[in-house]
C-alpha cells in the first residue's frame, strides 16, 4: 500500500459526557497506531464499564491498509456503531478509535433518536480531542564546510523546514525534515550555496504532526 502524504487523527485522548433523555452517553476518543491497539482500547473501556447498558464503538486505522470496524453492542442494528463510524469517515480521520458507553435512563429513544445521540456523542468527543494533520516527511542529512554553514543555515530557516540542532566535527552536519516530494528544493539549495561541494543524504520517511 502506498503511504498517503497526509492523514488526520485526533490530537489527544479525551473523555466527554452528555445526557439525553436521562441516558448517560460517555465518549472516549483516542489515537491508535494499529488495529490491535484499537481493540485493546475498546476492551479496556468495556472492562471499566462492565455494568453499562452498551459499549458501542468504531475505529479507522491505517494498518497496512485502511481497516475499519464498528459495533452496536446490543443496540438496534445500525443505530450506534455505524453512526459513530460515519462521524469518523465524514471527518476523514484515520488511526482514531471512539467508544461511546451508554447507561440507559429509562426512556427509549427510538432508532432515529439513537442515531442522533451516538452521532452527537462521537462529534462532541472529537471536538474536545482536537485534530492533527500528520504529513509524510523525509529526513535529509546535510554536510557542509564551515565556510558555507551560515548561508546554508539561513536558507534552511527561510524554508521553514523542521531542523534539528546542527552537529559539529571537521564539518557541519544538519538534519532536516521536509514534506515528502519536496526533497529537491533542499538538494538544489545546498548545491547552489556550496558550489556543489555539500553532501546530501536522503534518509527515512515518517509522519510528523502539524496542528490545525
SVG drawing of the C-alpha trace seen along z (x, -y; Angstrom):
<svg xmlns="http://www.w3.org/2000/svg" viewBox="-39 -33 77 40">
<polyline fill="none" stroke="black" stroke-width="0.4" points="0.0,0.0 1.4,-3.4 1.6,-5.7 -0.7,-8.7 1.2,-12.0 -1.1,-13.3 -3.8,-11.9 -5.7,-13.3 -6.3,-12.0 -7.1,-13.2 -4.6,-15.3 -5.1,-13.6 -7.1,-11.2 -10.3,-12.7 -13.4,-11.8 -16.7,-13.6 -20.3,-13.0 -23.7,-14.2 -27.2,-13.4 -30.0,-12.7 -33.5,-11.8 -31.9,-10.6 -29.4,-8.3 -25.7,-9.0 -23.5,-8.8 -19.8,-8.8 -17.5,-9.1 -13.8,-8.0 -11.7,-9.1 -8.1,-8.1 -5.3,-8.0 -4.0,-4.5 -1.3,-3.1 -2.8,0.3 -5.9,2.3 -4.6,4.4 -4.2,1.2 -7.7,0.1 -9.1,3.4 -7.2,3.2 -8.5,-0.3 -12.1,0.9 -11.6,3.9 -10.2,1.6 -13.2,-0.7 -15.6,2.2 -14.0,3.7 -14.1,0.3 -17.8,0.0 -18.8,3.7 -22.1,2.5 -23.0,0.2 -26.1,0.9 -23.9,0.7 -20.3,0.0 -20.6,-0.9 -17.5,-1.7 -16.0,-2.4 -12.5,-2.9 -10.5,-3.6 -6.8,-2.5 -4.1,-2.6 -2.6,0.8 -1.1,1.9 -4.4,0.9 -7.4,-1.1 -9.2,1.1 -12.5,0.0 -14.9,1.7 -18.0,0.7 -20.3,2.4 -23.8,1.6 -23.1,3.8 -26.8,4.7 -28.4,1.5 -30.7,2.0 -28.7,2.7 -27.2,-0.3 -28.2,-2.8 -24.9,-3.1 -21.6,-1.7 -22.5,-2.8 -23.3,-6.4 -20.1,-6.7 -18.1,-5.3 -19.9,-7.8 -18.7,-10.7 -15.1,-9.4 -15.5,-8.9 -17.1,-12.3 -14.2,-14.0 -11.7,-11.8 -10.0,-10.6 -7.5,-7.7 -5.8,-6.0 -8.7,-7.0 -11.0,-5.0 -14.2,-6.1 -16.1,-4.2 -19.5,-5.5 -20.7,-4.0 -24.4,-4.3 -26.2,-4.0 -29.9,-3.6 -32.0,-6.2 -35.4,-4.6 -36.7,-6.5 -36.5,-4.7 -35.1,-7.0 -36.2,-5.0 -34.0,-4.3 -33.7,-7.9 -33.1,-9.2 -30.3,-6.6 -28.6,-7.5 -28.7,-11.2 -27.5,-10.5 -24.5,-8.4 -23.6,-10.8 -23.7,-13.7 -21.7,-11.9 -18.9,-11.0 -18.8,-14.6 -18.6,-16.0 -15.7,-13.7 -13.8,-14.6 -14.4,-18.3 -12.8,-18.0 -9.9,-15.9 -8.9,-18.3 -7.4,-17.3 -3.8,-17.0 -2.7,-16.5 0.1,-14.1 2.3,-14.8 4.7,-12.3 8.3,-13.8 11.7,-12.7 14.8,-13.1 17.7,-14.7 21.3,-14.8 23.4,-17.7 27.2,-18.0 29.0,-21.3 32.2,-23.1 32.3,-25.7 32.6,-28.4 29.1,-27.5 27.5,-27.0 25.9,-30.5 24.5,-30.6 23.0,-27.0 21.5,-27.5 20.0,-30.8 18.4,-29.2 17.1,-26.2 15.4,-28.5 13.9,-30.5 12.4,-27.3 10.7,-26.8 11.7,-23.1 11.9,-21.1 15.5,-21.3 17.4,-19.6 20.4,-21.1 23.5,-21.2 26.4,-18.9 30.0,-19.9 33.1,-17.9 35.6,-18.8 32.5,-19.8 28.9,-21.0 26.1,-18.5 22.5,-19.5 19.5,-17.1 16.2,-18.4 12.7,-17.0 10.9,-18.1 7.5,-17.1 7.8,-14.0 8.3,-15.1 10.0,-18.4 13.5,-17.0 14.8,-18.5 14.3,-22.0 16.8,-21.3 19.2,-19.4 19.3,-22.2 19.8,-24.9 22.7,-23.0 24.4,-22.5 24.0,-26.2 25.2,-27.5 28.2,-25.2 29.3,-25.2 28.4,-21.5 30.7,-20.6 28.0,-19.9 26.8,-16.4 23.1,-15.5 21.9,-12.1 18.2,-11.2 17.1,-9.2 14.0,-7.6 10.4,-8.6 8.0,-9.2 4.8,-11.1 5.2,-14.3 2.3,-16.2 1.1,-19.7 -1.6,-21.2 -4.6,-22.8"/>
</svg>
